[in-house]
């Protein structure tokens, strides 16, 4: 059987307690220490090295999969994906968040874009983050119903882009033929 003994030594205001275990062989003590070390290394490595994950990065509508660890920060994930940001781009979750703490299904990058919208008569420059062609047209003050619908209405903007609108053509009216009166 195992026996435990505690011995208390007082030195000034400091109290030392020494626990002794009797009944264990040196071999048992060594095995216990080895088991303790293995448990500590396992627990530490799980949190230190992280769990393998595949993370989707949506960069203004372009999805990229990145293999990484759940303890990586969003910033580290973007770097691993080769994605660089401008000062005006936004990212969700925030760059400093660890993926395991982010609680998100993907990393979303919204790009800053300064674009020009024109119909040939009126020109407007606007700035958006993560915007689409349709949003740029609306924000620039154009009534989309007056223009042909661009094919790329749902496309994300790129910095420096020019969107040229074409007005609907007026239907041609034809007058009814007139007959000469006698």
C-alpha positions in Angstrom: 0.0 0.0 0.0 1.0 3.6 -0.5 1.6 5.9 2.4 1.7 9.7 2.4 3.4 11.9 4.9 3.5 15.6 5.2 6.2 17.5 7.0 5.9 21.2 7.7 8.9 23.3 8.3 8.6 26.9 9.4 11.3 29.4 8.6 10.4 32.9 9.7 7.1 33.7 8.0 7.6 31.1 5.3 6.1 27.7 5.6 7.4 24.8 3.6 5.5 21.5 3.3 7.3 18.4 2.0 5.1 15.6 0.9 6.6 12.1 0.8 5.2 9.1 -0.9 6.2 5.7 0.5 5.6 2.3 -0.9 6.7 3.1 -4.5 9.7 1.6 -6.0 12.2 3.8 -7.9 10.9 2.1 -11.1 7.3 3.2 -10.2 8.5 6.7 -9.5 10.3 6.9 -12.9 7.3 5.6 -14.7 5.1 8.1 -13.0 7.4 11.0 -14.0 7.5 9.8 -17.6 3.7 9.6 -17.7 3.4 13.1 -16.3 5.9 14.4 -18.9 4.0 12.7 -21.8 0.7 14.2 -20.6 2.1 17.7 -20.2 3.8 17.5 -23.7 0.5 16.3 -25.3 -1.5 19.0 -23.7 1.0 21.7 -24.6 1.5 20.5 -28.2 -2.2 20.5 -28.9 -2.5 24.1 -28.0 0.9 25.2 -29.3 0.9 23.5 -32.7 -2.9 23.8 -33.3 -5.2 21.5 -35.1 -5.1 21.2 -39.0 -7.9 23.2 -40.7 -8.8 24.3 -44.2 -10.0 27.9 -44.2 -11.9 29.7 -47.0 -10.8 33.3 -47.8 -13.3 35.3 -49.8 -11.3 38.1 -51.4 -13.8 40.4 -52.9 -15.8 37.5 -54.3 -12.8 35.3 -55.2 -12.7 32.2 -52.9 -9.4 30.7 -52.0 -8.8 27.7 -49.7 -5.9 27.8 -47.3 -4.5 24.9 -45.2 -3.4 26.0 -41.8 -3.7 25.6 -38.1 -6.7 26.7 -35.9 -4.3 28.7 -33.7 -3.2 30.9 -36.6 -4.3 34.6 -36.6 -6.4 35.9 -39.5 -3.3 38.0 -40.5 -1.2 34.8 -40.7 -3.9 33.1 -42.8 -3.9 35.9 -45.3 -0.1 35.9 -45.5 -0.1 32.1 -46.1 -2.7 32.7 -48.9 -0.5 35.3 -50.5 -3.1 38.1 -49.9 -1.8 41.6 -49.2 -4.1 44.4 -48.0 -4.1 48.1 -48.7 -4.6 50.5 -45.8 -8.3 51.0 -46.8 -9.3 47.3 -47.2 -11.3 45.7 -44.4 -11.1 42.2 -43.1 -13.6 40.1 -41.0 -12.8 38.6 -38.5 -10.2 41.2 -37.4 -6.6 40.5 -38.3 -5.4 39.8 -34.7 -8.1 37.1 -34.0 -7.0 33.5 -33.8 -9.0 31.3 -36.1 -10.1 29.1 -33.2 -11.5 32.2 -31.4 -13.0 33.9 -34.5 -16.2 32.0 -34.7 -16.5 32.6 -38.4 -17.1 30.3 -41.4 -14.6 32.2 -43.6 -12.3 35.2 -43.8 -13.8 38.0 -45.8 -11.7 40.6 -47.5 -13.5 43.7 -48.7 -11.4 45.8 -51.1 -11.3 49.6 -51.3 -12.0 51.0 -54.7 -12.1 54.5 -56.1 -14.2 54.3 -59.3 -15.6 56.6 -62.0 -19.2 56.3 -63.2 -20.2 58.2 -66.3 -22.9 58.3 -68.9 -21.0 60.5 -71.3 -22.7 63.7 -70.0 -22.3 63.4 -66.3 -19.3 61.9 -64.5 -19.0 61.1 -60.8 -16.1 59.6 -58.8 -16.9 57.6 -55.7 -15.1 55.5 -53.1 -16.5 52.2 -51.7 -15.1 49.3 -49.7 -16.4 45.9 -50.9 -18.8 47.4 -53.3 -20.3 46.1 -56.6 -20.9 47.8 -59.9 -24.6 48.2 -59.0 -23.8 49.9 -55.7 -21.4 52.3 -57.4 -24.0 53.3 -59.9 -26.6 53.9 -57.3 -24.2 55.8 -54.9 -23.0 58.0 -57.8 -26.6 59.2 -58.2 -27.6 57.6 -61.5 -31.1 56.2 -61.9 -30.3 52.7 -63.2 -33.7 52.4 -64.9 -32.7 55.1 -67.5 -29.7 53.0 -68.7 -29.0 49.7 -70.3 -28.2 47.2 -67.5 -24.4 46.3 -67.5 -23.6 42.6 -67.6 -21.4 43.0 -64.6 -23.9 44.5 -62.1 -23.0 42.0 -59.3 -19.2 42.2 -60.0 -17.0 43.6 -57.3 -15.3 46.9 -58.0 -11.6 47.3 -58.6 -9.6 50.4 -57.8 -9.4 52.8 -60.8 -12.4 51.1 -62.6 -14.6 53.2 -65.0 -18.2 52.3 -65.4 -19.7 53.7 -68.6 -23.5 53.8 -68.7 -25.5 53.7 -72.0 -28.9 55.4 -72.0 -31.9 53.4 -73.3 -32.6 54.2 -76.9 -35.7 56.2 -77.5 -38.2 54.2 -79.5 -38.6 55.5 -83.0 -42.0 56.7 -83.8 -43.4 56.3 -87.2 -46.2 58.6 -88.4 -49.1 57.0 -90.0 -49.0 57.5 -93.8 -51.1 60.4 -94.9 -53.2 60.3 -97.9 -53.7 63.3 -100.2 -57.1 65.0 -100.0 -58.8 66.0 -103.3 
